[in-house]
Amino acid sequence: MCLAVPGQIVERLDDGLAKVDFTGVRRNVSVVFTPDAEPGDWVLVHVGFALAQIDEDEARATLELLGEAIAAELDASRPDPSNKLQLAGEAP
């Protein structure tokens, strides 16, 4: 499965790059596929490439969905304290 993550362009750099903010984490990203993207614009980034410009509402909705998916995955990976394994020889 491939995943593109929304980020907001903070600064245009040389050589087709931009500094992009991903909820506090900043990375240099290629903007060769989104040459019109400017600081303040939101882009979808996959493996270091901004593949598309999106509006702020779509970016925030996507970030919210990603947060919910991560929270659900974390909840599913926590052991259930009510589901105790019995050791051999222990009474139920």
N, C-alpha and C positions, 0 to 999 in steps of 0.2 A: 504494500500500500504506500502511496506517495502522499506527502503532506506539505502544503504550502502554508506558511504562517504570516499573518498580517504584521507589518511594521510601518513606522512612520519615518519618512525621510527627514533627517535633521540637517544635513549639509551635503551639497554636491561636491565631489572631489574630482581630481584629474583622472584621465584615462578611463572614462565610462563607469566610475565608481561613485557610490554615495554612502554616507554614514547613516545607518538606519537604526532606530530605537525599537526594541522588542520588549515592551513593558519594563524598561530600566536597563536592559542589556543592549549595548551598542556594538554593531558589527559593520564592517565595510562590505557592501553588496554591489554586484554588477548591475548596472541599470541600462545595459545595451539593448534590452528588449522593451524598455520603458523610457525612451530618450526624453520625453516631455515631462517626466516626473520631477517635481521641484520640492524644496524644503516645505514641510507641512503636509505634503501628499502622503496618502497611505498606499502601500504596495503589498502584493502577495509574493512572498519569497520562498523559493525552493532551492536547496543546495547552493545557496549563495547568489542566486539570480532573482532579480525582481521580474516576475513573469507578467504581472498585470497591475494596473492602477485600480483601486477600489475606493468607494466613498467611506467616510468615517463611520456611518451607521453600519455598513456591512462589516467593516473591520472590527468594530466593538462587538457586534453580534457573533462573529466568528471567534473572537477571543473568549467571549463568555461560554460558547459551546465547548471550546477546547478546555477551559477551566473545569466545566462540569464533567467532561470525559476523564480528565486526569483525576478529579476527586473520586469518581466512581471506580476507577481502576485501583486507586489507593485503598478505598474501602473494601473492595473485593479481595485484595491481597492481605488484609489484616486477618489474623487467626480469630476464629469465633470462640470466645471463652466458654460458651455453653456446650461446645462440641469437644469434649475431653476424650482422648484416647485412653483406653484401659490397658495397663501392662498385663502381660501373661501372668495368670495366677491371682489377679486382683478380683475381688467380688464386684459385681455390677452395682 
